């Protein structure tokens, strides 16, 4: 039996197509925020994201695969080549911080992030928001796009087509975000995919990707409170 049993992989891929459709329509953040305060909407959005892109695929793999642990490890649920991963993370994190700093100065990005402006009311609320952001959004994101929609495709399609597919899908998910972020997502999709491939793990792209978003939120939080305090 191969690392990715055909029947299980097919079911997972069909579910991910359904999940993608649900998350950009019924469970979209903007739709939720139109009906409730944005802090509650963002938490609900993260929960839906976690369920559709992580919990359900894990259940399908656990129920359908004779060796779910082997399937998950082959999909990047492993430390992989951790020495290389640490080196790439050490390179990637400063670049992520630079990207966040540049983004924090863009008025369009300031309007887009954080997902919840009410989370900027106090440090405690921001911490809660960022914990939800990391565990319920970034972890499912990397599992779905850099794991399930990438690693199983490499043996049959080759590295470059697999990279292109997961990058195209992850970039499409950013439609409606600022144009600069869409283009950044395009480049990041290839970069994070290569990191995952080189290390055999999702962990290192997860750390760098999450660092971009969370550090951006923190910088924007500081900017908001400096503005309220009357600073430049």
C-alpha positions as CSV (number, residue, x, y, z in Angstrom):
1,X,0.0,0.0,0.0
2,X,1.3,3.4,-0.9
3,X,1.8,6.3,1.4
4,X,-1.4,7.9,0.1
5,X,-4.1,5.2,-0.5
6,X,-6.1,6.3,-3.5
7,X,-9.6,5.9,-2.1
8,X,-8.8,7.9,1.1
9,X,-6.9,10.6,-0.8
10,X,-9.9,11.0,-3.2
11,X,-12.4,11.4,-0.4
12,X,-10.2,13.9,1.4
13,X,-9.7,15.9,-1.8
14,X,-13.5,16.0,-2.5
15,X,-14.1,17.2,1.0
16,X,-11.4,19.9,0.7
17,X,-13.2,21.2,-2.4
18,X,-16.5,21.3,-0.4
19,X,-14.6,23.0,2.5
20,X,-13.1,25.6,0.2
21,X,-16.6,26.4,-1.1
22,X,-18.1,26.7,2.3
23,X,-15.4,28.9,3.7
24,X,-15.6,31.5,0.9
25,X,-19.4,31.6,1.1
26,X,-21.5,30.4,4.0
27,X,-18.7,30.7,6.6
28,X,-16.9,33.7,5.2
29,X,-15.7,36.2,7.8
30,X,-17.5,39.1,6.2
31,X,-20.8,37.3,6.2
32,X,-20.4,36.4,9.9
33,X,-19.2,40.0,10.8
34,X,-22.3,41.4,9.2
35,X,-24.5,39.6,11.7
36,X,-22.5,39.9,15.0
37,X,-19.6,41.8,16.6
38,X,-16.3,41.3,14.8
39,X,-14.6,39.6,17.8
40,X,-17.3,36.9,18.0
41,X,-17.4,36.7,14.2
42,X,-13.6,36.1,14.0
43,X,-13.7,33.4,16.7
44,X,-16.6,31.6,14.9
45,X,-14.8,31.9,11.6
46,X,-11.6,30.4,13.1
47,X,-13.7,27.5,14.5
48,X,-15.3,26.8,11.1
49,X,-11.9,27.0,9.5
50,X,-10.5,24.5,12.0
51,X,-13.4,22.2,11.5
52,X,-13.4,22.2,7.7
53,X,-9.7,22.2,7.0
54,X,-8.3,20.2,9.9
55,X,-10.8,18.3,12.0
56,X,-12.9,16.7,9.2
57,X,-9.9,15.7,7.1
58,X,-8.2,14.1,10.2
59,X,-11.4,12.2,10.8
60,X,-11.6,11.0,7.2
61,X,-8.0,9.9,7.3
62,X,-8.4,8.2,10.7
63,X,-11.5,6.3,9.6
64,X,-10.5,5.5,6.0
65,X,-6.8,4.7,6.2
66,X,-5.3,1.5,7.5
67,X,-2.2,3.4,8.7
68,X,-3.4,7.0,9.4
69,X,-0.1,7.8,11.2
70,X,1.9,6.9,8.1
71,X,-0.5,9.0,6.0
72,X,-0.2,12.0,8.2
73,X,3.6,11.8,8.5
74,X,3.9,11.6,4.7
75,X,1.6,14.7,4.6
76,X,4.1,16.7,6.8
77,X,2.9,15.8,10.3
78,X,6.4,15.2,11.5
79,X,9.5,17.2,12.6
80,X,11.1,16.1,9.3
81,X,14.6,17.3,8.7
82,X,14.6,19.5,11.8
83,X,18.2,20.9,11.5
84,X,17.4,22.2,8.1
85,X,14.0,23.4,9.3
86,X,15.6,25.4,12.1
87,X,18.0,27.0,9.7
88,X,15.2,27.9,7.3
89,X,13.1,29.2,10.1
90,X,15.9,31.4,11.4
91,X,16.2,32.9,7.9
92,X,12.4,33.2,7.4
93,X,11.4,34.8,10.7
94,X,13.3,38.1,10.2
95,X,12.0,38.3,6.6
96,X,8.5,37.7,8.0
97,X,9.0,40.5,10.5
98,X,10.2,42.9,7.8
99,X,7.1,42.0,5.7
100,X,4.8,42.7,8.6
101,X,6.5,46.0,9.3
102,X,6.0,47.1,5.7
103,X,2.5,45.9,5.7
104,X,1.6,47.7,9.0
105,X,2.4,51.0,7.2
106,X,-0.1,50.3,4.4
107,X,-3.6,51.9,5.1
108,X,-5.3,49.1,3.1
109,X,-3.7,46.5,5.3
110,X,-4.6,48.5,8.4
111,X,-8.2,48.3,7.3
112,X,-8.0,44.5,6.7
113,X,-6.2,43.5,9.9
114,X,-6.6,42.4,12.6
115,X,-9.6,40.5,11.6
116,X,-11.2,41.7,14.8
117,X,-10.8,45.4,15.6
118,X,-12.6,44.8,18.9
119,X,-9.7,42.5,19.9
120,X,-7.5,45.6,19.9
121,X,-9.4,47.0,22.9
122,X,-7.0,45.4,25.5
123,X,-3.9,43.3,25.5
124,X,-5.8,40.3,26.9
125,X,-8.3,40.4,24.1
126,X,-5.6,40.6,21.6
127,X,-3.8,37.6,23.1
128,X,-7.0,35.5,23.0
129,X,-7.5,36.5,19.4
130,X,-4.0,35.6,18.4
131,X,-4.2,32.2,20.1
132,X,-7.4,31.4,18.1
133,X,-5.6,32.8,15.0
134,X,-2.6,30.4,15.4
135,X,-4.3,27.2,16.5
136,X,-7.6,27.4,14.6
137,X,-6.5,29.2,11.5
138,X,-2.7,28.9,10.7
139,X,-2.5,25.2,11.8
140,X,-5.4,24.1,9.6
141,X,-4.1,26.3,6.8
142,X,-0.7,24.7,6.6
143,X,-2.2,21.2,7.0
144,X,-4.6,21.7,4.1
145,X,-2.6,23.8,1.6
146,X,1.0,22.7,2.4
147,X,0.1,19.2,3.5
148,X,-2.9,17.5,1.9
149,X,-3.0,19.6,-1.3
150,X,0.7,19.3,-1.8
151,X,2.5,16.2,-0.6
152,X,0.1,13.6,-2.1
153,X,0.4,15.3,-5.5
154,X,4.2,15.3,-5.7
155,X,4.7,11.6,-6.4
156,X,2.2,11.6,-9.3
157,X,2.5,15.1,-10.8
158,X,6.0,16.1,-9.8
159,X,7.3,18.9,-7.6
160,X,6.6,21.9,-9.7
161,X,3.0,21.1,-10.7
162,X,2.2,20.2,-7.1
163,X,3.7,23.5,-5.9
164,X,1.7,25.4,-8.6
165,X,-1.6,23.8,-7.6
166,X,-1.3,24.4,-3.8
167,X,0.0,28.0,-4.5
168,X,-2.9,28.7,-6.9
169,X,-5.5,27.5,-4.4
170,X,-4.0,29.3,-1.4
171,X,-3.7,32.5,-3.5
172,X,-7.3,32.3,-4.7
173,X,-8.4,32.1,-1.1
174,X,-7.0,35.6,-0.6
175,X,-9.3,37.1,-3.2
176,X,-11.0,40.2,-1.6
177,X,-7.8,41.0,0.4
178,X,-5.5,43.9,-0.6
179,X,-3.8,43.4,-3.9
180,X,-0.4,43.5,-2.3
181,X,-1.3,40.6,0.0
182,X,-2.6,38.6,-3.0
183,X,0.7,39.0,-4.7
184,X,2.6,38.2,-1.5
185,X,0.5,35.1,-1.1
186,X,1.5,34.0,-4.6
187,X,5.2,34.2,-3.8
188,X,4.8,32.8,-0.3
189,X,2.9,29.8,-1.7
190,X,5.9,28.7,-3.6
191,X,8.4,29.6,-0.8
192,X,6.4,27.8,1.9
193,X,5.8,24.8,-0.3
194,X,9.5,24.5,-1.0
195,X,10.3,24.7,2.7
196,X,7.7,22.0,3.4
197,X,9.2,19.8,0.6
198,X,12.8,20.4,1.7
199,X,12.1,19.5,5.3
200,X,9.4,17.0,4.8
201,X,7.4,18.9,7.4
202,X,4.7,21.5,7.9
203,X,6.2,22.8,11.1
204,X,8.6,25.3,9.7
205,X,6.4,26.9,7.1
206,X,3.7,27.1,9.8
207,X,6.0,29.0,12.2
208,X,7.1,31.5,9.5
209,X,3.6,32.0,8.1
210,X,2.0,32.5,11.5
211,X,4.8,34.9,12.5
212,X,3.9,37.1,9.5
213,X,0.2,37.4,10.5
214,X,0.6,37.6,14.2
215,X,3.4,40.1,14.2
216,X,1.4,42.2,11.7
217,X,-1.5,42.2,14.2
218,X,0.7,43.2,17.1
219,X,2.3,46.0,15.1
220,X,-1.1,47.3,14.0
221,X,-2.3,47.0,17.7
222,X,0.6,49.2,18.7
223,X,-0.1,51.7,15.9
224,X,-3.8,51.9,17.0
225,X,-2.9,52.6,20.6
226,X,-0.1,55.1,19.7
227,X,-2.6,57.0,17.6
228,X,-5.2,57.0,20.4
229,X,-2.5,58.3,22.8
230,X,-1.8,61.1,20.4
231,X,1.6,59.9,19.1
232,X,2.6,59.9,15.4
